[in-house]
Amino acid sequence: MDLELTGKRALVTGSSAGLGRAMAKLLAAEGAAVVVHGRDGERAEGVAREIREAGGTAHAVVGDLSDDGGAEHVARAATAHGPVDILVNNAGFYRHLSWAEATPDEWRDTYNVNVVSGVRMIRHLVPAMRERGWGRVVTIGGGLASQPTGALPQYNATLAARHNLAVSLARELKGTGVTSNVVSPGAILVDATRELITGIGPGHGWGDTWEEIRPNAVRAIAPNDQERFGEPEEIAAAVAYLCGPRAQYVSGATIRVDGGLVRSAF
Ligand SMILES: NC(=O)c1ccc[n+]([C@@H]2O[C@H](COP(=O)([O-])OP(=O)(O)OC[C@H]3O[C@@H](n4cnc5c(N)ncnc54)[C@H](OP(=O)(O)O)[C@@H]3O)[C@@H](O)[C@H]2O)c1
């Protein structure tokens, strides 16, 4: 199926690594010109180069989205070669903290990076999409938004906020040709999650090696019908669908890509 992304320009925040990298690569393979973004210039340029070497169009933009100036710089650089039609708000971070460890400062920092950064980019880029009468905002949420665990409370709450603001934005964009939707991953294996799971595995009695830890970690923290962690490319596929014209009638929706981890029927 042609997703009809040729001629569109997409900014994927946090695409120097992990899920964002897979999204940037797939959007480019589907014909979009992609702006790769991260704070680490070498990694961001590396992903852009990979895309170009595969025949796609990409350039890298570097900046920290946790303050207004950094976000403005990223928005300006991303639009330097033309308007952004597609914004994927993906940049974020998670630290495996308990309630006791998650200080008020940690809550504030996590909310700022995971929620307010996305709001900053929406404020910079959506008005022009509105004027052109076409655009896409895809927000990366997560299963922990609706099914939080006792750990990472400061992170779970930011995912819930992302789901909420994305639906609010869809209502605000009524009749404009611009849509706002959420892709909600379960537990997806990227370097950062593998590192986290390997770190806490022995303490939880899941084993010592990755081969031992992996199945036990799936059962303990992400039990799902596919009995495995997800792959970044599986998240990218849902994002790419929402970014194209074929998804015009999808508004304020959540596509869960979690193997059935979230148990709700709706
Ligand atoms: N992996 C999962 O299982 C999972 C599940 C649900 C939701 N998510 C969400 O998916 C998104 C990507 O997660 P991931 O697992 O792919 O993480 P990751 O591999 O650590 O990648 C995070 C990306 O965000 C960027 N980033 C972090 N803080 C930033 C900041 N202040 N300003 C600008 N860029 C920043 C990083 O760029 P630099 O390192 O170059 O700065 C990197 O490109 C996150 O928002 C996360 O909440 C992930």
The ligand as an SDF file (V2000), in Angstrom:
LIG
                    3D

 48 52  0  0  0  0  0  0  0  0999 V2000
   10.7100    2.1990   24.3330 N   0  0  0  0  0  0  0  0  0  0  0  0
    9.5310    1.9830   24.8710 C   0  0  0  0  0  0  0  0  0  0  0  0
    9.1980    0.8740   25.2960 O   0  0  0  0  0  0  0  0  0  0  0  0
    8.5190    3.1110   24.9550 C   0  0  0  0  0  0  0  0  0  0  0  0
    7.2080    2.7940   25.3580 C   0  0  0  0  0  0  0  0  0  0  0  0
    6.2540    3.8130   25.4300 C   0  0  0  0  0  0  0  0  0  0  0  0
    6.6090    5.1020   25.1110 C   0  0  0  0  0  0  0  0  0  0  0  0
    7.8800    5.3890   24.7370 N   0  0  0  0  0  0  0  0  0  0  0  0
    8.1860    6.7840   24.3840 C   0  0  0  0  0  0  0  0  0  0  0  0
    8.8030    6.8120   23.1230 O   0  0  0  0  0  0  0  0  0  0  0  0
    9.7070    7.9050   23.0550 C   0  0  0  0  0  0  0  0  0  0  0  0
   11.0510    7.3910   22.5690 C   0  0  0  0  0  0  0  0  0  0  0  0
   11.5450    6.4680   23.5200 O   0  0  0  0  0  0  0  0  0  0  0  0
   12.7800    5.5030   23.2170 P   0  0  0  0  0  0  0  0  0  0  0  0
   12.5360    4.2830   23.9930 O   0  0  0  0  0  0  0  0  0  0  0  0
   13.0180    5.4150   21.7770 O   0  0  0  0  0  0  0  0  0  0  0  0
   13.9390    6.3360   23.9520 O   0  0  0  0  0  0  0  0  0  0  0  0
   15.4590    6.6340   23.5320 P   0  0  0  0  0  0  0  0  0  0  0  0
   16.0200    5.5190   22.7350 O   0  0  0  0  0  0  0  0  0  0  0  0
   16.1380    7.0200   24.7990 O   0  0  0  0  0  0  0  0  0  0  0  0
   15.3410    7.9220   22.5840 O   0  0  0  0  0  0  0  0  0  0  0  0
   14.9270    9.1380   23.1160 C   0  0  0  0  0  0  0  0  0  0  0  0
   15.1100   10.2290   22.0770 C   0  0  0  0  0  0  0  0  0  0  0  0
   14.6230   11.4620   22.6380 O   0  0  0  0  0  0  0  0  0  0  0  0
   15.6550   12.4540   22.5550 C   0  0  0  0  0  0  0  0  0  0  0  0
   15.5810   13.3480   23.6990 N   0  0  0  0  0  0  0  0  0  0  0  0
   15.5520   13.0230   25.0110 C   0  0  0  0  0  0  0  0  0  0  0  0
   15.4810   14.1340   25.7660 N   0  0  0  0  0  0  0  0  0  0  0  0
   15.4800   15.1920   24.9130 C   0  0  0  0  0  0  0  0  0  0  0  0
   15.4500   16.5960   25.0870 C   0  0  0  0  0  0  0  0  0  0  0  0
   15.4130   17.1710   26.2980 N   0  0  0  0  0  0  0  0  0  0  0  0
   15.4640   17.3790   23.9820 N   0  0  0  0  0  0  0  0  0  0  0  0
   15.5220   16.8280   22.7680 C   0  0  0  0  0  0  0  0  0  0  0  0
   15.5700   15.4970   22.5290 N   0  0  0  0  0  0  0  0  0  0  0  0
   15.5480   14.6960   23.6050 C   0  0  0  0  0  0  0  0  0  0  0  0
   16.9620   11.6700   22.4980 C   0  0  0  0  0  0  0  0  0  0  0  0
   17.9310   12.4390   21.8060 O   0  0  0  0  0  0  0  0  0  0  0  0
   19.4650   12.5650   22.2750 P   0  0  0  0  0  0  0  0  0  0  0  0
   19.7940   11.3680   23.0600 O   0  0  0  0  0  0  0  0  0  0  0  0
   20.2190   12.7350   20.9970 O   0  0  0  0  0  0  0  0  0  0  0  0
   19.4550   13.7870   23.0690 O   0  0  0  0  0  0  0  0  0  0  0  0
   16.5620   10.4400   21.6940 C   0  0  0  0  0  0  0  0  0  0  0  0
   16.6300   10.7040   20.3180 O   0  0  0  0  0  0  0  0  0  0  0  0
    9.7870    8.5240   24.4620 C   0  0  0  0  0  0  0  0  0  0  0  0
    9.0300    9.7060   24.4930 O   0  0  0  0  0  0  0  0  0  0  0  0
    9.1570    7.4600   25.3550 C   0  0  0  0  0  0  0  0  0  0  0  0
    8.4560    8.0400   26.4230 O   0  0  0  0  0  0  0  0  0  0  0  0
    8.8440    4.4400   24.6500 C   0  0  0  0  0  0  0  0  0  0  0  0
  1  2  1  0
  2  3  2  0
  2  4  1  0
  4  5  1  0
  4 48  2  0
  5  6  2  0
  6  7  1  0
  7  8  2  0
  8  9  1  0
  8 48  1  0
  9 10  1  0
  9 46  1  0
 10 11  1  0
 11 12  1  0
 11 44  1  0
 12 13  1  0
 13 14  1  0
 14 15  2  0
 14 16  1  0
 14 17  1  0
 17 18  1  0
 18 19  2  0
 18 20  1  0
 18 21  1  0
 21 22  1  0
 22 23  1  0
 23 24  1  0
 23 42  1  0
 24 25  1  0
 25 26  1  0
 25 36  1  0
 26 27  1  0
 26 35  1  0
 27 28  2  0
 28 29  1  0
 29 30  1  0
 29 35  2  0
 30 31  1  0
 30 32  2  0
 32 33  1  0
 33 34  2  0
 34 35  1  0
 36 37  1  0
 36 42  1  0
 37 38  1  0
 38 39  2  0
 38 40  1  0
 38 41  1  0
 42 43  1  0
 44 45  1  0
 44 46  1  0
 46 47  1  0
M  CHG  2   8   1  16  -1
M  END
$$$$
